[in-house]
């Protein structure tokens, strides 16, 4: 299926922090109402934020998560403050 000459619909799971899982598909949209060809997407088909694609001449790309919904951003959180038991009692 050539994505450049056809209309397609991308279905994928909602944003979640699980870095090593992804499920979705790309399906051709046809004018006659019948289902078109479907390509399954999984974790092998995505690049996470900050990754670099090398040694390829071309690639089709679809952005599925942006901003604070990226898997990396959903996994980032502030570090816990490390204090001894004495410091915790004194800070109260």
C-alpha positions in Angstrom: 0.0 0.0 0.0 1.5 3.4 -1.0 0.5 5.9 1.7 1.2 8.8 -0.7 -1.7 8.1 -3.1 -4.3 6.8 -0.6 -6.4 8.1 2.3 -5.7 6.3 5.5 -6.9 6.3 9.0 -4.6 5.7 11.9 -6.0 3.9 15.0 -3.8 3.7 18.1 -4.0 3.3 21.9 -4.3 6.4 24.1 -1.2 7.9 25.8 0.3 5.8 28.5 3.7 5.5 30.3 4.5 2.0 29.1 7.7 2.5 27.0 7.9 -0.9 25.5 4.4 -1.5 24.3 2.3 0.1 21.6 -0.7 -1.2 19.6 -2.3 0.4 16.6 -2.9 0.1 12.9 -3.1 2.0 9.7 -6.2 1.3 7.5 -7.0 2.4 4.0 -10.1 4.5 3.7 -12.1 3.5 0.6 -14.9 5.4 -1.1 -17.1 2.2 -1.6 -17.4 1.6 2.1 -15.4 -1.7 2.1 -12.5 -2.2 4.4 -9.1 -1.5 2.8 -5.8 -3.0 3.5 -4.7 -2.8 7.2 -1.1 -2.5 8.5 -0.6 -3.5 12.1 1.7 -1.2 14.2 3.5 -2.3 17.4 6.5 -1.2 19.5 8.9 -2.1 16.7 7.3 0.5 14.4 7.7 3.6 16.7 10.5 5.9 17.6 10.4 7.5 21.0 11.2 11.1 21.7 14.9 11.8 21.4 15.6 8.7 19.1 17.5 9.1 15.9 16.8 7.1 12.7 19.9 6.2 10.7 21.0 4.3 7.7 17.7 4.7 5.7 16.9 6.6 2.6 13.3 7.4 3.4 10.5 6.7 5.9 6.8 7.3 6.3 6.0 9.1 9.6 3.0 9.8 11.6 3.1 11.7 14.9 0.9 10.0 17.5 1.8 11.6 20.8 3.1 15.2 21.4 3.9 17.5 24.3 3.2 16.1 27.7 1.5 13.0 26.2 4.8 11.4 25.0 5.8 8.2 26.7 9.0 9.7 27.9 7.2 12.7 29.5 4.6 10.4 31.1 7.5 8.5 32.7 9.3 11.5 34.0 8.6 12.7 37.5 10.4 14.7 40.1 12.9 12.9 42.2 12.1 12.1 45.8 13.9 14.1 48.4 16.4 11.9 50.2 16.5 12.7 53.9 17.6 10.8 57.0 15.1 10.0 59.7 16.5 12.8 61.9 16.1 15.4 59.1 12.5 14.3 58.5 11.7 14.7 62.2 13.5 18.1 62.4 11.7 19.4 59.3 8.3 19.0 61.0 
